[in-house]
Amino acid sequence: MSAPLRIALAQGTIFDDTCRALKAVGLPTDGLTGHRRLFVKGEGVAYVLARPSDVPTYVAHGAADVGIVGRDVLLESDEDVIELVDLGFGVCRFVVAAPVGSMDRSLDEYRHLGSLEVATKYPRVAQRHFERKGIQVELNRLSGAVELAPQVGLSDWIVDLVSTGRTLRENELAIVEEIATCSARLIANRASYARDRARIADLAERFEKWAAR
Amino acid sequence: MRAFGSYGYVPLEPPSVELARAASTVDEHRVLRFLDRDGSLLALRPDLTTAIARVVAQRYREATGALRLSYFTTVFRQERSMRGSEREYDQAGVELIGASGVVADAEVLALLCEALTAVGLRDFTVEVGHIGAVRALFSELPAGAVETVLGHLRDADHVAAFRAAGEAGLSADRVARARTALAVRGRAIETVDLPEAIELRETIHLARELFAGEPLWGVPDLAVIPALPYYTGVVFEVISPHVGFPIAVGGRYDGLLALDRPATGFGIAIPHLHQALVAGGWTPAQDSSLISLEGGDPRTRLRIAAALRREGLAVALGRVAEAAGGIVVTVRVIDERTVEVDGRSMSPADLVATLLKGVEGNPRRNGADPHRNGANSPGSRRETGREG
């Protein structure tokens, strides 16, 4: 019997959907919830329960063979992993948002000052986006509640992840543009994908079928 | 390097500092750059294939035959801190420039396998893909769209690649066919009906004629799509069960830079190779011992040291703090004709005979724990001194 396939799972908002998906494609899900163990063994698999932002690291370095994590996390992490399947759940969008009705003022400010201040929890995504657009910005890296920043004058704009957009509306922010739409992905380590192709490709096919249902 | 030489490859050391404006094939954020006093922007070479192609394009412009070049040197990549990666590391490899066709591809493939086997790597596979085959899977698309799809595949983003192919107008069955072709591995490649897939298998068969190695070391696998953009034909990656990264990457890169010639080659990432070797239970071969020569009056000691070195032995005067995994034999000089090893007296000539015999065949040598012979144990003479 070969070693169990190590699957890294993101313990965040997508965790419940992840468990449902695992169950749907016939993988064991016993023992994934209801306790605090972080390394859970099942039949033929071993789950590594990690923080979402750490999942790409575990997979890229081969500490896990495959993983399930949001594309938002992958974009911000920049780790080298294979993205195999779009699982379809955990949909959210990276957006640029500004206070409602502030667009003219901020563009005027950009022309005069040559730079805009942007607060974000996702500096890599924000930087790449504005570089591509050729807009000069000063990034303010925050750890949470980025919506607050424009209201108290910390920044002109924000780059944030939204799912329904309700938080933006309640804080009187409007979407300026969308950067990327994200959903959960099945990812694989490069070496594992070669070594364990039969199992991983089979798993990918089952997830693909399930996601297309 | 000995394996490289036996295939007729000669060493070349390209410049490690390049002008940063020279075309780079590596993402510019990953290149270490700096200014010189004239204000020119320089770069530390991030990739040897490009550096060698540049040297060849300049110095061997007129050469017509096949150039076989090898290297064992450093490359520099900008890595984010705290990611467990190095910015400077050794790479060993070869470039075969001016030869095309399956025989040339097979030669490089076999040499890679032979070199890795020679340094003691076991259980590895060489995953062999074909960029031409991958292109052919998307050949119904307009050229620009093919490049977009390939770009996603080089980033290992299969989701985006197949989506882009579908959006650019590739039919659903063609997308499904491409998806299957990139998922099959090994014998199942027979199901991919492309001339490049046959060429790929032919390359592996020929390589196995050159170097039999372990069974099944060459595995057809179209999912091998290296991140660097210059590959055009057969490409390959070495995978070991012990390491999460490919140990070596290579392939055909016809027409790179000003080099208007067919070319192929590979690079072995030495840190990854080392990691795989150590994880596989390998320890450094201890085929050399170092004599730590002590005692006696200075003139006698120096004279004996010179005499031992003439016989081909390595001699350090006084205590040795770092023997790089080798065996340290402490020898005490009594007088011109007598030395003492491990409490036993013998003549310098006997010492030479004992040690040289020990070097040739000592069964315990390879299994020995190198750390026990390392720093702080200059008295470690359990090997040669006692058994001789």
Interface residues (C-beta under 8 A of the other chain):
Chain A: T57 A60 H61 G62 A63 D78 D80 V81 I82 E83 L84 V85 D86 R185 N189 R190 A191 S192 Y193 A194 R195 R197 A198 A201 A204 E205
Chain B: R80 R83 G84 T125 E127 A156 D157 H158 V159 A160 R163 A183 V184 R185 G186 V219 D221 A223 V224 A227 E237 I239 S240 P241 V243 G244 F245 P246
